[in-house]
Amino acid sequence: MPDEGFPFSRDSKDYQQGIALMRKVLGDSDASKVEGLLDHPLFGDYIGWMFSKTWGALYARTELSIRERSLVLMGTDMALGREGPLKDHIRGAMFGGLSPEQVMEALFQAGIYVGVPSLPMAMRVMGEVLAEREQKQTAAVTPRSQTTERMKMDDLGVRLGPINHVAMAVKDWKSAAQGYASMMGLKTWRIMDISTDMMTKAEYYGEPAEFRWISAFAMQGNTLLELCEHVSGKTVFGDFVEKHGDGMQHVGDLSHQNPQELVKQYTNNGVKVGNYCNIGGMIELHYLDTRDQLGGMFLEVVTPATYAQIADMGEDFTFE
């Protein structure tokens, strides 16, 4: 194993762990800035060592989550008047699933204890973080003004097979499933708690993200029904419920024989990927934002194609 001290090595375990985490939490731009400092002939080794021991070794400890560590450090930043670190730690807390309202409440709590004069600084930094976040999301999602142009695009030559999956975004899966049990006789549901903890890569409109939702599955004939309850982070299910309430959010052909080509052709022609999930390097989920092309609907594409049945993982829940 490369030396973890001096001279600093980019091949060290702590550095590799730290730079991967920074890319995930803060993005490529911040990680690239750190990498650029490592080549300095005088202080490159010092920067690398400090970065490795904080983002690499310390943040990798499992006793606290990124969200919890960020909350602790937000209070420290306010006490010391450190605007730059405070911005990063606010971003870390939101990456961990906290809403802007929850972050603001934490800043207010800390401000009362470390000194009320720290609050204007914290609110200014919070405003900058929210403005940057909104700018990224606006740039990621195709403007509705382009709807007409996109619906005229050429035939892609790639065909979707039979729709064998229909999913609803709901506020409460159990309440929604109770309705299906009463009206359609679907009393047994397979419940899966899906989060980025089980993923090797997770994104929201192309940006690294942490999120969690609960899926409830039931078969109706040859169609796999799914209820998606947003729990935390940024998901297309949460976006849908916030704007529309409960309703049908996506459909899919989960047995498509060439799902990767389908995704490639769609994204090459302007379709955005809302959420992307790589689960254990074995299963990939693409939630394609085809609202401009298909009039308000997302399309789920799953790789591999054999992943068309209810997953073996999860637990059954049966209504009496």
N, C-alpha and C positions, 0 to 999 in steps of 0.2 A: 504494500500500500504506500502511496506517495507520502512524503513527510507532511505532517499537519502543522508544522511550525515555520521556521525560516530556513532557507528561502522559501517563500510561498509557492505552492504548486496549484495550478488550475485543475490538475487531475485528482486533487485530494477529495476524499469523501465528503467532508464538510462543505467545501466550496461547491461541488456538483449538486449537493442537496440544497444548498442555499440559493444558488442561481436559478434552479428549477422552481423553487418555491416563489422567488421574487417574480419570475415570469408569470407564474400562475396568479399571484395576488395583485401585482402592480402593472404587469404587462411588459412587452418587449422593450419599450422605450426606456423605462427605468433600469431594466437589467442591462441594456446596452451601455448606459452611462457608467454603471459600475465596472463593466468589462473594459471600458475605455481608460479608466483610471489605473488599471492593473499594470499597464505597460510603462508607467512613469518610472524612470531609472532611480529616483530617490525614495519615493514613498509608496510605490506600487505594492511591495511585499506587505507593508503595514496595512494598507487598505484591504488587501486580499485576506490577510489574517483576521482582521477585525470583522470583516463581512462574513467570513466562514464561521467564526465563533458566535455571531449573533444570528443571522438568517439561516446559517447551516446547522450548527450544533444546538443552540438555545431554542430556536423556533421549532426544531424537529422533536423536541421533548413532548411526549404525549399527555403529560399531566394537565396541561391547559390547551385549549383550542386556539387557533389564530384569532378568533373573535374575542375570547377572554383575555388573551395577551394584549390585544389592541386596546381594549377598554382600560386595562391597567396603565398602559403607556400613554393613553390620551390624557389622563389626569396628571401624569408626570410632566408631559409636554406643556400643559397649561401652567403648572406651577413654575416651570423654568422659562416660560415664554418662548418656546421653540416652535415656530410656525411651520417650518418645512417638515420636521418629523411628525407634527400633529396632523398634517395633511395626509401623510402616508398611513398613519395609524387609523385615521377616520376611514380611509379607503379599505384598510384591512378589516375593520369592524363591519363595514357594509359588504365586503366580499364574503365575510363569514355569515351573512344572513340578516344582519340588523337593518331595520328600516331607517330612513332619515329621521323619522320622529323619535325612534329609540336612541339613535346616536345623539340627537339634540338633547334628549332628556339626560343622558350620561354626561354630556358637556355641562349642562346646567347643574347637575349634582356635584360634579367636581369643582365647578366655579365657586359654589357657595363655600366649599371647604378650603380651597387653595387661595381664594381671593376674588371677589366680584370683578375687579378690574381686568381679570383674565378673560371674562366672557365676551367682550366686544371682539377681541382677537380671535377667539374660538369661533364665534359666529361668522366672522369674515372668512376664515379658512373653510368653514363648513359650506358657505356660499360658493366658494371657488370649486370645491369638490363636486357639489351638485351641478354647477354650470358645466364642468368638464364632462360629467357623467351624461348629462342631457345632450351635450354636443355629440358625444360618441354614439349614443342611441339614435339620435336623429340622422346621423351620417350612415348608420348601419341599416336602418329600415328604409326601404324604397319609398320615396314620396308618392302620395296618392295621385299627384298631378301627372305621373307617368303611366297611369293605368291604361289609357287608350292605346298608347304606343306599344306597351308590352303585350297587350292582347292581340296585336297584329303580327307577332313574331312568326317566323317561318315554322313549318312542320318540322319537329325535331327528329322524327323517324324513330322515336322510342315510345313503346306502347305500355301503358299501365294495364295490368291484368285485372281480374275480377276483384271488386272491393269486398274483402272478407274481414274488415276491421272497422269499427265505428267507435269513436271515443268522445265522451262528454267531459268538459271542464266543469267542476262543481266546487262549491264551498265546503261541503261536508259529504264525503263518500258514503258514510253509513246511512245518513238521512236519505240520500238519493237512491241507494241500493234498496232501502226499505220500500220505496215506491215501486221499483221493479219487481220486488218479491211479491208485493200485494197485487199488482196489476198484470204481471206477466209470468208469475210463478217461478222467477229466478231467485231461489232462496239461498243457494250456496255460491259464494264468491271467493276467489283466490286473491288474497291481499298481499301486496308487495310494498315495502317501504324503500323507495329508490332515492339514493343520495349520491353526492360526489365522493363520499367516502369509499364507495365501491368502484369508482371509475379511475382509469388511467389518464383520461382526458375529458374535460367538460367545458362547453362554451355556450355563451349566449350572444347570438348575432356576431360570431367570430371572435369574441373577447373571452379570455379565460374566466370562468365563473364557478361559484359554489352554489348549489341549490338542492332542494329536497322536495319530493312530492310522494303522495301515496296513490298507488294504482289498485283498483279493484276490478277483477276480470270475471266475466261469466260468458258462457256460450249460449247463443240463441240460434239453433240450427247450425249452419256452417259459418256463422258470423261471430267473431270475437268482439264482445262489448267491453268497454273499459270506462271507468269513472276515474278521473284524475283530479285529486285534491292537492292544490298548491300548499306547501308548508313554509318554505323559506327560500331566500335568494331570488334569482330572476328566472322565471319559467314562462313559457308561452301560455301555460294554463292559468297562471296567476294574472297575466296580462288580460286574458280573455274574460275571466270572472270579474276583474276590477272594472272592465269597460261594459260588459254585457250581462253579467250575472251568469247563472248556470245555463249551459247550452252545448250543442254539438260543436266541437272544436276542431277535430281532425278525423280523417279516414285513411285507410291504407290497404295496399295489397301486400300482405306480409309473406306471401309465397312467391314473389317476383323472382324469376330465375337469374336476373342480372341487376341486382339492386345498385351496385356501385356505378354501373354505366348510367342507370337512371338518374342518380344523384349528380353525376358528372355533367350530363347533358343539360339538366335543369339549371344547375348553378352556373354553367358556362353561358347560359342565356338569361342571366339576371335574377334568377330565383334565389332568395336569401335562405340560409339555414338558421331558424330561430334558436332552437336548442340542439346541441350535438352532444352525444354521450358515447364514450368508449368504455364498456364495462369489462374490466379484466383483460383487455386485449382480445376478447373473443366475440363480443357482440357490439355492434354499432347501431345507434339510433339517430336518425336524421328527421327533425321536424321541419319540413320545408314550408316556408311562408309563401304559399301560392295564392294569397288573397287577391293580388292584382290580376293574376291570370285566370283564376277559377272562381272569382266572385265571392270571396269571404271565407275561404276554407284553407286549413293547413293539410299537408299530406305527410304521413309517416312512412319512412322507408327503413327497413330493418335488414341488417346483414349479420349472419348468413340467412339465406332464404328459408332454410329448414326451421328457423325460429318462428314458426307460424302458430304453434299451439301455446296454451297457457304455460308460462314458465314453471319448471319444477320447483323452483325456490318459492318462498312465501308460505302463508298459512291459510287454510280454509276458514271462512266465517259463514255460519249458517243461521238464517232467521228461523225462529220457531213458527 
